[in-house]
């Protein structure tokens, strides 16, 4: 199982990513091992979707990062 996820940091900003083990990835972020989120800890899982393949999860991550994805996330009141 693979995940496309959105984390929310203490600064109320969002981080978009994809991974195979969501709990382990969140722990890595919160331990300060990810440069882009190191100073935004603690982070919490704000939203996620499950996928069967890594490529599907990555495509969804890229969608979240696009303007169309941003507009979709806003229309669904996810962010």
N, CA, C and O atoms as a printed pandas DataFrame, in Angstrom:
     atom_number atom_name residue_name chain_id  residue_number  x_coord  y_coord  z_coord
0              1         N          UNK        A               1    0.846   -1.174    0.000
1              2        CA          UNK        A               1    0.000    0.000    0.000
2              3         C          UNK        A               1    0.896    1.243    0.000
3              4         O          UNK        A               1    1.904    1.294    0.704
4              5         N          UNK        A               2    0.519    2.225   -0.786
5              6        CA          UNK        A               2    1.250    3.493   -0.877
6              7         C          UNK        A               2    0.296    4.634   -0.566
7              8         O          UNK        A               2   -0.919    4.508   -0.723
8              9         N          UNK        A               3    0.856    5.735   -0.128
9             10        CA          UNK        A               3    0.049    6.868    0.312
10            11         C          UNK        A               3    0.509    8.164   -0.343
11            12         O          UNK        A               3    1.704    8.390   -0.535
12            13         N          UNK        A               4   -0.448    9.000   -0.677
13            14        CA          UNK        A               4   -0.201   10.405   -0.984
14            15         C          UNK        A               4   -0.757   11.126    0.230
15            16         O          UNK        A               4   -1.880   10.858    0.656
16            17         N          UNK        A               5    0.030   12.047    0.790
17            18        CA          UNK        A               5   -0.385   12.632    2.053
18            19         C          UNK        A               5   -0.141   14.134    2.100
19            20         O          UNK        A               5    0.637   14.691    1.325
20            21         N          UNK        A               6   -0.834   14.764    3.037
21            22        CA          UNK        A               6   -0.646   16.181    3.321
22            23         C          UNK        A               6   -0.412   16.299    4.814
23            24         O          UNK        A               6   -1.220   15.842    5.623
24            25         N          UNK        A               7    0.706   16.918    5.168
25            26        CA          UNK        A               7    1.012   17.180    6.571
26            27         C          UNK        A               7    0.785   18.654    6.850
27            28         O          UNK        A               7    0.933   19.498    5.966
28            29         N          UNK        A               8    0.425   18.949    8.085
29            30        CA          UNK        A               8    0.256   20.343    8.500
30            31         C          UNK        A               8    1.217   20.601    9.647
31            32         O          UNK        A               8    1.259   19.850   10.622
32            33         N          UNK        A               9    1.992   21.678    9.517
33            34        CA          UNK        A               9    2.986   22.013   10.531
34            35         C          UNK        A               9    2.482   23.044   11.513
35            36         O          UNK        A               9    1.369   23.555   11.393
36            37         N          UNK        A              10    3.333   23.344   12.496
37            38        CA          UNK        A              10    2.960   24.317   13.523
38            39         C          UNK        A              10    2.755   25.706   12.943
39            40         O          UNK        A              10    2.115   26.550   13.570
40            41         N          UNK        A              11    3.291   25.953   11.755
41            42        CA          UNK        A              11    3.125   27.246   11.082
42            43         C          UNK        A              11    1.852   27.292   10.227
43            44         O          UNK        A              11    1.625   28.251    9.488
44            45         N          UNK        A              12    1.031   26.248   10.338
45            46        CA          UNK        A              12   -0.232   26.116    9.585
46            47         C          UNK        A              12   -0.034   26.036    8.073
47            48         O          UNK        A              12   -0.966   26.295    7.312
48            49         N          UNK        A              13    1.158   25.684    7.641
49            50        CA          UNK        A              13    1.425   25.447    6.218
50            51         C          UNK        A              13    1.392   23.962    5.957
51            52         O          UNK        A              13    1.512   23.147    6.872
52            53         N          UNK        A              14    1.227   23.622    4.683
53            54        CA          UNK        A              14    1.068   22.224    4.297
54            55         C          UNK        A              14    2.314   21.696    3.597
55            56         O          UNK        A              14    3.031   22.434    2.922
56            57         N          UNK        A              15    2.549   20.403    3.775
57            58        CA          UNK        A              15    3.628   19.691    3.095
58            59         C          UNK        A              15    2.991   18.512    2.387
59            60         O          UNK        A              15    2.234   17.757    2.998
60            61         N          UNK        A              16    3.288   18.344    1.103
61            62        CA          UNK        A              16    2.712   17.266    0.305
62            63         C          UNK        A              16    3.775   16.218    0.023
63            64         O          UNK        A              16    4.918   16.558   -0.280
64            65         N          UNK        A              17    3.409   14.946    0.120
65            66        CA          UNK        A              17    4.368   13.893   -0.145
66            67         C          UNK        A              17    3.691   12.576   -0.461
67            68         O          UNK        A              17    2.465   12.472   -0.471
68            69         N          UNK        A              18    4.520   11.569   -0.720
69            70        CA          UNK        A              18    4.021   10.213   -0.941
70            71         C          UNK        A              18    5.033    9.244   -0.342
71            72         O          UNK        A              18    6.227    9.537   -0.281
72            73         N          UNK        A              19    4.546    8.089    0.098
73            74        CA          UNK        A              19    5.417    7.119    0.752
74            75         C          UNK        A              19    4.716    5.767    0.818
75            76         O          UNK        A              19    3.562    5.623    0.416
76            77         N          UNK        A              20    5.442    4.785    1.335
77            78        CA          UNK        A              20    4.862    3.454    1.518
78            79         C          UNK        A              20    4.370    3.248    2.944
79            80         O          UNK        A              20    3.347    2.594    3.146
80            81         N          UNK        A              21    5.059    3.783    3.922
81            82        CA          UNK        A              21    4.686    3.623    5.328
82            83         C          UNK        A              21    4.452    5.009    5.933
83            84         O          UNK        A              21    5.401    5.710    6.283
84            85         N          UNK        A              22    3.197    5.389    6.051
85            86        CA          UNK        A              22    2.853    6.739    6.473
86            87         C          UNK        A              22    3.278    7.027    7.914
87            88         O          UNK        A              22    3.772    8.117    8.203
88            89         N          UNK        A              23    3.095    6.080    8.805
89            90        CA          UNK        A              23    3.481    6.301   10.204
90            91         C          UNK        A              23    4.989    6.517   10.335
91            92         O          UNK        A              23    5.441    7.408   11.054
92            93         N          UNK        A              24    5.750    5.696    9.635
93            94        CA          UNK        A              24    7.205    5.821    9.678
94            95         C          UNK        A              24    7.659    7.147    9.061
95            96         O          UNK        A              24    8.572    7.792    9.577
96            97         N          UNK        A              25    7.026    7.551    7.964
97            98        CA          UNK        A              25    7.385    8.806    7.303
98            99         C          UNK        A              25    7.067   10.001    8.198
99           100         O          UNK        A              25    7.856   10.944    8.272
100          101         N          UNK        A              26    5.931    9.972    8.870
101          102        CA          UNK        A              26    5.580   11.051    9.800
102          103         C          UNK        A              26    6.606   11.137   10.925
103          104         O          UNK        A              26    7.015   12.232   11.313
104          105         N          UNK        A              27    7.022    9.989   11.446
105          106        CA          UNK        A              27    8.035    9.974   12.502
106          107         C          UNK        A              27    9.343   10.587   12.000
107          108         O          UNK        A              27    9.993   11.336   12.728
108          109         N          UNK        A              28    9.728   10.277   10.770
109          110        CA          UNK        A              28   10.946   10.840   10.184
110          111         C          UNK        A              28   10.853   12.361   10.102
111          112         O          UNK        A              28   11.811   13.066   10.419
112          113         N          UNK        A              29    9.704   12.858    9.678
113          114        CA          UNK        A              29    9.496   14.310    9.620
114          115         C          UNK        A              29    9.604   14.915   11.020
115          116         O          UNK        A              29   10.283   15.923   11.213
116          117         N          UNK        A              30    8.944   14.308   11.978
117          118        CA          UNK        A              30    8.907   14.869   13.326
118          119         C          UNK        A              30   10.222   14.714   14.096
119          120         O          UNK        A              30   10.417   15.371   15.118
120          121         N          UNK        A              31   11.106   13.868   13.626
121          122        CA          UNK        A              31   12.432   13.744   14.228
122          123         C          UNK        A              31   13.400   14.783   13.663
123          124         O          UNK        A              31   14.546   14.869   14.102
124          125         N          UNK        A              32   12.947   15.557   12.707
125          126        CA          UNK        A              32   13.787   16.598   12.119
126          127         C          UNK        A              32   14.732   16.102   11.050
127          128         O          UNK        A              32   15.703   16.785   10.728
128          129         N          UNK        A              33   14.478   14.937   10.492
129          130        CA          UNK        A              33   15.364   14.349    9.493
130          131         C          UNK        A              33   15.044   14.780    8.066
131          132         O          UNK        A              33   15.760   14.410    7.135
132          133         N          UNK        A              34   13.975   15.558    7.884
133          134        CA          UNK        A              34   13.598   16.062    6.565
134          135         C          UNK        A              34   13.853   17.564    6.563
135          136         O          UNK        A              34   13.224   18.314    7.309
136          137         N          UNK        A              35   14.779   17.991    5.718
137          138        CA          UNK        A              35   15.243   19.373    5.721
138          139         C          UNK        A              35   14.103   20.384    5.561
139          140         O          UNK        A              35   14.082   21.403    6.251
140          141         N          UNK        A              36   13.160   20.110    4.662
141          142        CA          UNK        A              36   12.112   21.094    4.378
142          143         C          UNK        A              36   11.065   21.226    5.479
143          144         O          UNK        A              36   10.303   22.193    5.487
144          145         N          UNK        A              37   11.012   20.276    6.403
145          146        CA          UNK        A              37   10.018   20.361    7.485
146          147         C          UNK        A              37   10.653   20.457    8.871
147          148         O          UNK        A              37    9.950   20.485    9.880
148          149         N          UNK        A              38   11.959   20.506    8.914
149          150        CA          UNK        A              38   12.679   20.475   10.188
150          151         C          UNK        A              38   12.226   21.558   11.156
151          152         O          UNK        A              38   12.097   21.300   12.353
152          153         N          UNK        A              39   11.985   22.754   10.661
153          154        CA          UNK        A              39   11.629   23.869   11.538
154          155         C          UNK        A              39   10.117   24.103   11.610
155          156         O          UNK        A              39    9.668   25.129   12.119
156          157         N          UNK        A              40    9.351   23.164   11.107
157          158        CA          UNK        A              40    7.896   23.281   11.131
158          159         C          UNK        A              40    7.266   22.243   12.057
159          160         O          UNK        A              40    6.048   22.060   12.059
160          161         N          UNK        A              41    8.093   21.572   12.835
161          162        CA          UNK        A              41    7.612   20.527   13.735
162          163         C          UNK        A              41    6.872   21.121   14.921
163          164         O          UNK        A              41    7.181   22.240   15.329
164          165         N          UNK        A              42    5.918   20.419   15.480
165          166        CA          UNK        A              42    5.465   19.079   15.092
166          167         C          UNK        A              42    4.525   19.144   13.892
167          168         O          UNK        A              42    3.822   20.131   13.672
168          169         N          UNK        A              43    4.539   18.066   13.135
169          170        CA          UNK        A              43    3.653   17.929   11.988
170          171         C          UNK        A              43    2.613   16.856   12.295
171          172         O          UNK        A              43    2.879   15.904   13.028
172          173         N          UNK        A              44    1.444   17.026   11.731
173          174        CA          UNK        A              44    0.378   16.034   11.877
174          175         C          UNK        A              44   -0.146   15.691   10.494
175          176         O          UNK        A              44   -0.081   16.507    9.574
176          177         N          UNK        A              45   -0.665   14.479   10.353
177          178        CA          UNK        A              45   -1.277   14.082    9.090
178          179         C          UNK        A              45   -2.610   14.819    8.979
179          180         O          UNK        A              45   -3.505   14.648    9.807
180          181         N          UNK        A              46   -2.717   15.631    7.949
181          182        CA          UNK        A              46   -3.938   16.410    7.725
182          183         C          UNK        A              46   -4.898   15.658    6.799
183          184         O          UNK        A              46   -6.116   15.722    6.967
184          185         N          UNK        A              47   -4.326   14.938    5.811
185          186        CA          UNK        A              47   -5.133   14.226    4.812
186          187         C          UNK        A              47   -4.255   13.188    4.133
187          188         O          UNK        A              47   -3.056   13.403    3.956
188          189         N          UNK        A              48   -4.849   12.061    3.752
189          190        CA          UNK        A              48   -4.099   11.075    2.968
190          191         C          UNK        A              48   -5.048   10.259    2.111
191          192         O          UNK        A              48   -6.245   10.174    2.385
192          193         N          UNK        A              49   -4.491    9.660    1.068
193          194        CA          UNK        A              49   -5.214    8.741    0.187
194          195         C          UNK        A              49   -4.340    7.521   -0.018
195          196         O          UNK        A              49   -3.115    7.629   -0.056
196          197         N          UNK        A              50   -4.969    6.349   -0.153
197          198        CA          UNK        A              50   -4.244    5.090   -0.350
198          199         C          UNK        A              50   -4.251    4.704   -1.827
199          200         O          UNK        A              50   -5.213    4.960   -2.551
200          201         N          UNK        A              51   -3.141    4.076   -2.256
201          202        CA          UNK        A              51   -3.006    3.622   -3.636
202          203         C          UNK        A              51   -2.320    2.261   -3.668
203          204         O          UNK        A              51   -1.583    1.899   -2.750
204          205         N          UNK        A              52   -2.570    1.528   -4.722
205          206        CA          UNK        A              52   -1.987    0.193   -4.870
206          207         C          UNK        A              52   -0.538    0.251   -5.340
207          208         O          UNK        A              52    0.256   -0.627   -5.004
208          209         N          UNK        A              53   -0.185    1.275   -6.114
209          210        CA          UNK        A              53    1.173    1.357   -6.652
210          211         C          UNK        A              53    1.850    2.669   -6.265
211          212         O          UNK        A              53    1.200    3.669   -5.959
212          213         N          UNK        A              54    3.156    2.624   -6.292
213          214        CA          UNK        A              54    3.957    3.805   -5.974
214          215         C          UNK        A              54    3.727    4.919   -6.996
215          216         O          UNK        A              54    3.648    6.093   -6.634
216          217         N          UNK        A              55    3.622    4.549   -8.261
217          218        CA          UNK        A              55    3.443    5.561   -9.305
218          219         C          UNK        A              55    2.108    6.288   -9.165
219          220         O          UNK        A              55    2.036    7.489   -9.427
220          221         N          UNK        A              56    1.060    5.592   -8.761
221          222        CA          UNK        A              56   -0.236    6.244   -8.540
222          223         C          UNK        A              56   -0.136    7.261   -7.401
223          224         O          UNK        A              56   -0.640    8.379   -7.512
224          225         N          UNK        A              57    0.517    6.866   -6.310
225          226        CA          UNK        A              57    0.674    7.770   -5.164
226          227         C          UNK        A              57    1.505    8.987   -5.555
227          228         O          UNK        A              57    1.185   10.108   -5.161
228          229         N          UNK        A              58    2.563    8.777   -6.322
229          230        CA          UNK        A              58    3.411    9.889   -6.747
230          231         C          UNK        A              58    2.654   10.829   -7.671
231          232         O          UNK        A              58    2.781   12.047   -7.552
232          233         N          UNK        A              59    1.864   10.277   -8.593
233          234        CA          UNK        A              59    1.056   11.115   -9.486
234          235         C          UNK        A              59    0.072   11.974   -8.688
235          236         O          UNK        A              59   -0.152   13.142   -9.009
236          237         N          UNK        A              60   -0.510   11.379   -7.644
237          238        CA          UNK        A              60   -1.453   12.137   -6.820
238          239         C          UNK        A              60   -0.727   13.241   -6.050
239          240         O          UNK        A              60   -1.256   14.342   -5.902
240          241         N          UNK        A              61    0.478   12.953   -5.560
241          242        CA          UNK        A              61    1.289   13.983   -4.896
242          243         C          UNK        A              61    1.542   15.142   -5.852
243          244         O          UNK        A              61    1.396   16.303   -5.472
244          245         N          UNK        A              62    1.919   14.837   -7.082
245          246        CA          UNK        A              62    2.177   15.878   -8.073
246          247         C          UNK        A              62    0.903   16.666   -8.381
247          248         O          UNK        A              62    0.958   17.873   -8.616
248          249         N          UNK        A              63   -0.237   15.986   -8.381
249          250        CA          UNK        A              63   -1.509   16.675   -8.583
250          251         C          UNK        A              63   -1.757   17.658   -7.442
251          252         O          UNK        A              63   -2.134   18.805   -7.683
252          253         N          UNK        A              64   -1.547   17.216   -6.193
253          254        CA          UNK        A              64   -1.742   18.106   -5.038
254          255         C          UNK        A              64   -0.876   19.359   -5.162
255          256         O          UNK        A              64   -1.287   20.443   -4.748
256          257         N          UNK        A              65    0.311   19.214   -5.728
257          258        CA          UNK        A              65    1.245   20.325   -5.841
258          259         C          UNK        A              65    0.944   21.248   -7.022
259          260         O          UNK        A              65    1.535   22.323   -7.128
260          261         N          UNK        A              66    0.036   20.845   -7.906
261          262        CA          UNK        A              66   -0.316   21.653   -9.073
262          263         C          UNK        A              66   -1.406   22.658   -8.714
263          264         O          UNK        A              66   -2.051   22.541   -7.672
264          265         N          UNK        A              67   -1.605   23.637   -9.578
265          266        CA          UNK        A              67   -2.657   24.620   -9.335
266          267         C          UNK        A              67   -4.032   23.957   -9.381
267          268         O          UNK        A              67   -4.913   24.311   -8.598
268          269         N          UNK        A              68   -4.226   22.997  -10.289
269          270        CA          UNK        A              68   -5.500   22.275  -10.348
270          271         C          UNK        A              68   -5.732   21.487   -9.060
271          272         O          UNK        A              68   -6.851   21.425   -8.552
272          273         N          UNK        A              69   -4.675   20.893   -8.544
273          274        CA          UNK        A              69   -4.779   20.152   -7.290
274          275         C          UNK        A              69   -5.098   21.066   -6.127
275          276         O          UNK        A              69   -5.918   20.733   -5.271
276          277         N          UNK        A              70   -4.445   22.224   -6.095
277          278        CA          UNK        A              70   -4.715   23.210   -5.048
278          279         C          UNK        A              70   -6.180   23.632   -5.087
279          280         O          UNK        A              70   -6.843   23.697   -4.051
280          281         N          UNK        A              71   -6.677   23.916   -6.277
281          282        CA          UNK        A              71   -8.077   24.329   -6.413
282          283         C          UNK        A              71   -9.022   23.209   -6.015
283          284         O          UNK        A              71  -10.057   23.460   -5.399
284          285         N          UNK        A              72   -8.672   21.958   -6.366
285          286        CA          UNK        A              72   -9.508   20.818   -5.988
286          287         C          UNK        A              72   -9.511   20.647   -4.465
287          288         O          UNK        A              72  -10.568   20.445   -3.868
288          289         N          UNK        A              73   -8.341   20.727   -3.841
289          290        CA          UNK        A              73   -8.252   20.605   -2.378
290          291         C          UNK        A              73   -9.068   21.705   -1.696
291          292         O          UNK        A              73   -9.711   21.452   -0.677
292          293         N          UNK        A              74   -9.048   22.900   -2.236
293          294        CA          UNK        A              74   -9.840   23.993   -1.680
294          295         C          UNK        A              74  -11.336   23.733   -1.875
295          296         O          UNK        A              74  -12.130   23.962   -0.962
296          297         N          UNK        A              75  -11.719   23.261   -3.052
297          298        CA          UNK        A              75  -13.149   23.022   -3.316
298          299         C          UNK        A              75  -13.715   21.910   -2.442
299          300         O          UNK        A              75  -14.902   21.914   -2.115
300          301         N          UNK        A              76  -12.869   20.964   -2.066
301          302        CA          UNK        A              76  -13.284   19.861   -1.205
302          303         C          UNK        A              76  -13.151   20.222    0.284
303          304         O          UNK        A              76  -13.471   19.420    1.161
304          305         N          UNK        A              77  -12.676   21.438    0.544
305          306        CA          UNK        A              77  -12.451   21.944    1.899
306          307         C          UNK        A              77  -11.470   21.082    2.693
307          308         O          UNK        A              77  -11.619   20.893    3.900
308          309         N          UNK        A              78  -10.475   20.572    1.994
309          310        CA          UNK        A              78   -9.420   19.776    2.638
310          311         C          UNK        A              78   -8.356   20.721    3.186
311          312         O          UNK        A              78   -7.800   20.498    4.262
312          313         N          UNK        A              79   -8.082   21.781    2.422
313          314        CA          UNK        A              79   -7.144   22.802    2.910
314          315         C          UNK        A              79   -7.834   24.155    2.940
315          316         O          UNK        A              79   -7.221   25.153    3.320
